[in-house]
Amino acid sequence: MTDDIIQNLSHYIAQQILKQPKRQIALDEALISGGLIDSFSLVDLALHVEDTFGVHLDDTELNADTFDTLTQLAALIRART
């Protein structure tokens, strides 16, 4: 399931946030701290995670410590499902 989660997140970020559908996002690429996504995009991504995977995310979790890479995002989702 992790691969499905990562694939879903990667596709959503590339297509909906970056508007670069062919972009490949590395598992450890810094999304927030690397400047790939901004605070508005972060909220969109969090809503996508909640809607798609049925998990609740606190606003305090939307930061580079817990939400910065695809690997971190997938682990957070797995822990809540």
Backbone torsions as a table, in degrees:
resi	resn	phi	psi	omega
1	MET	NA	-30.1	-179.2
2	THR	-57.9	-43.7	179.4
3	ASP	-61.1	-37.6	177.3
4	ASP	-65.7	-40.4	179.1
5	ILE	-63.5	-49.9	-178.9
6	ILE	-62.8	-42.0	178.9
7	GLN	-61.8	-44.1	179.2
8	ASN	-61.5	-48.3	-179.0
9	LEU	-62.9	-45.1	-179.4
10	SER	-60.8	-45.8	179.7
11	HIS	-62.7	-45.1	-179.0
12	TYR	-62.4	-46.4	-178.9
13	ILE	-62.9	-47.8	-178.2
14	ALA	-63.3	-46.3	-173.3
15	GLN	-82.2	-48.7	-171.6
16	GLN	-89.1	-34.7	-176.2
17	ILE	-94.1	-51.6	-177.3
18	LEU	-83.9	-18.1	-177.0
19	LYS	59.2	34.9	178.1
20	GLN	-130.0	77.8	-171.7
21	PRO	-56.4	-25.2	-178.6
22	LYS	-91.6	-1.2	-177.9
23	ARG	-67.3	132.0	175.4
24	GLN	-101.4	126.4	-179.7
25	ILE	-104.3	124.5	-179.9
26	ALA	-70.1	151.1	-178.5
27	LEU	-57.4	-33.8	-176.9
28	ASP	-107.9	15.1	178.7
29	GLU	-69.3	130.9	-178.5
30	ALA	-73.9	113.9	-177.5
31	LEU	-81.1	-47.5	-177.2
32	ILE	-90.0	-58.1	-176.1
33	SER	-66.4	-22.0	177.2
34	GLY	-88.1	-3.5	177.7
35	GLY	79.0	12.4	-179.2
36	LEU	-69.4	-38.9	176.9
37	ILE	-125.8	145.4	179.6
38	ASP	-98.7	-177.4	-174.5
39	SER	-64.3	-35.3	178.3
40	PHE	-67.7	-42.8	178.4
41	SER	-66.3	-32.7	178.6
42	LEU	-63.0	-41.0	177.2
43	VAL	-65.0	-43.3	177.2
44	ASP	-59.3	-43.6	179.3
45	LEU	-64.3	-41.8	179.0
46	ALA	-62.7	-41.7	177.6
47	LEU	-64.6	-39.7	176.9
48	HIS	-61.2	-45.3	179.2
49	VAL	-60.6	-46.8	-179.5
50	GLU	-63.3	-45.1	-178.5
51	ASP	-69.6	-41.0	-174.3
52	THR	-78.5	-41.0	-172.8
53	PHE	-107.6	-3.8	176.5
54	GLY	66.6	32.8	178.1
55	VAL	-112.8	152.2	177.0
56	HIS	-99.3	134.4	177.1
57	LEU	-118.4	129.8	174.5
58	ASP	-78.0	150.1	177.2
59	ASP	-58.3	-31.6	-178.7
60	THR	-68.9	-15.4	179.3
61	GLU	-86.9	-10.7	-176.7
62	LEU	-84.6	72.2	-179.3
63	ASN	-149.8	173.3	-175.9
64	ALA	-69.1	-17.4	179.5
65	ASP	-73.2	-32.5	-175.3
66	THR	-122.3	-8.7	-167.1
67	PHE	-136.3	27.5	-168.3
68	ASP	-97.5	-20.5	-179.3
69	THR	-132.0	163.0	176.4
70	LEU	-60.8	-36.6	178.9
71	THR	-62.9	-44.8	178.5
72	GLN	-64.2	-43.0	179.7
73	LEU	-61.9	-45.8	-179.9
74	ALA	-62.7	-41.1	179.0
75	ALA	-64.2	-40.7	178.6
76	LEU	-64.1	-43.3	178.5
77	ILE	-64.2	-46.6	179.4
78	ARG	-58.8	-39.7	-178.3
79	ALA	-66.2	-22.2	-176.0
80	ARG	-103.0	-6.2	-178.2
81	THR	-105.6	NA	NA
